[in-house]
């Protein structure tokens, strides 16, 4: 079985894009209801042993916090850049205070390149949105707009956002997920040939150049954070597969159709080895034994990647997959999350877990919260409060 792992980071993602977790659509523009929902979320997470939240405050080059750089998010107020009739408040400042009162860390989750979701009319962007001011910094792929990763101005802008947050808020980490270059859409090519031609930086292979674009961004963000604070960490939550072994013998024995290195141009291995990130939190949203991407194989692969480095390894788990799962699937037959948490404790390099995402987690599919609580809070009395969520 191996040595028992000590799980010290027990996290949950709170996604705000498209109102996935918070605020609910019925709370948009209503500060009192938004605060009530967040309090309920924090209480409910604390009750099952969660000691850290990963709070999304910049989903689409906007802000769920006070910012003089980017407009307030329409996921919060209903209209980007406008509070409408809502009394202005700072959700990040308020949530940090509430979380810290519960002894929970706050990791601030930023999406670096994304401007909008597909099918979102960009005419709804605020007049003070950076894309309105600097349209040449952006390109469109599949109906979505993105900062051009090949531009130095993009890296500088993202670092400015990071610096502003780290300097003003008592947070524990800056966090970014798997959205670097966009996920490929069939054979549709990325519209970055002109940028490559104008700013090749010595590269002749556009794929190597793309990876270097992201490498430079990660390196510069890391440097920005460390210059502002010796205590704020930098964490990345990548897609679960770096590369398949069929393409690179040092990759994982998987058959993933998409990989970080080859499709998202995110060379996580390099970032770990260079010490640019403090923790890596791969999204292992597959079951144990899955042929194309086996959770157990990947957990061991990532554990091997952090050996001999200062990078901590946490694992991203997917309670949302338990919801409405067919009884014929591993997710519907039993508590797959329970099995994965048991496995994690046999791999000493794994020192944390995080659940995507909060709203499906707290609906307690297949009693997953009970399993988590059994792992995390065996010595805490069971809660007697109602499990009715304020948004339902």
BELJO-V531997 format. One record per pair of residues at least 24 apart in sequence whose ideal C-beta (glycine too) atoms are under 6 Angstrom apart, sorted by the first residue. I is the first residue (numbers start at 1). J is the second residue. If there is no record, write none. Layout:
# BELJO-V531997
I:J, I:J
This chain:
# BELJO-V531997
1:346, 2:346, 3:348, 4:345, 5:345, 5:347, 5:348, 5:350, 7:353, 8:351, 9:52, 9:314, 9:352, 10:49, 10:50, 10:51, 10:376, 11:52, 11:54, 11:354, 12:45, 12:50, 12:53, 12:355, 12:358, 13:54, 13:356, 13:357, 14:53, 14:55, 14:358, 15:56, 15:357, 16:56, 16:59, 16:64, 16:75, 17:59, 19:75, 21:357, 21:358, 21:359, 24:391, 28:78, 29:77, 29:78, 29:84, 29:86, 31:86, 31:87, 31:89, 36:390, 37:390, 37:391, 38:95, 40:390, 41:358, 42:98, 42:102, 44:362, 46:102, 47:383, 48:369, 48:372, 48:373, 49:376, 49:377, 51:104, 52:104, 52:105, 53:99, 53:104, 53:106, 54:107, 54:109, 54:175, 55:109, 56:109, 57:92, 57:108, 58:110, 59:111, 60:114, 60:115, 60:116, 61:115, 64:91, 65:90, 65:92, 66:90, 71:126, 71:128, 71:129, 80:126, 81:126, 81:128, 105:172, 106:171, 106:172, 107:172, 107:173, 107:175, 108:165, 108:171, 108:174, 109:175, 110:176, 111:179, 112:158, 113:146, 113:147, 114:179, 115:145, 116:144, 116:145, 118:143, 118:144, 139:191, 141:182, 142:185, 148:195, 149:213, 150:192, 150:195, 150:199, 150:213, 155:217, 155:220, 159:220, 159:221, 159:224, 162:221, 162:224, 163:224, 163:228, 166:225, 166:228, 166:229, 166:232, 167:228, 173:233, 173:235, 174:225, 174:234, 175:235, 176:236, 177:237, 178:238, 178:239, 180:214, 180:264, 180:266, 181:264, 181:265, 184:263, 210:265, 211:265, 211:267, 214:265, 214:266, 218:271, 218:276, 219:276, 222:276, 233:278, 234:277, 234:278, 235:279, 236:277, 236:280, 237:281, 237:283, 237:316, 238:266, 238:268, 238:282, 240:282, 240:283, 240:284, 240:298, 242:268, 242:269, 252:298, 252:301, 253:297, 254:293, 255:292, 256:293, 272:305, 272:309, 272:311, 275:310, 277:311, 279:312, 279:314, 280:311, 280:313, 281:314, 281:316, 281:354, 283:316, 284:315, 285:318, 287:330, 287:336, 288:339, 295:340, 299:347, 303:347, 303:349, 306:349, 312:351, 313:349, 313:350, 314:352, 314:354, 315:344, 315:350, 315:353, 316:354, 316:356, 317:353, 317:355, 318:356, 319:355, 319:360, 319:361, 319:368, 320:360, 322:365, 322:366, 322:368, 323:360, 323:365, 335:366, 335:371, 337:368, 338:371, 341:375
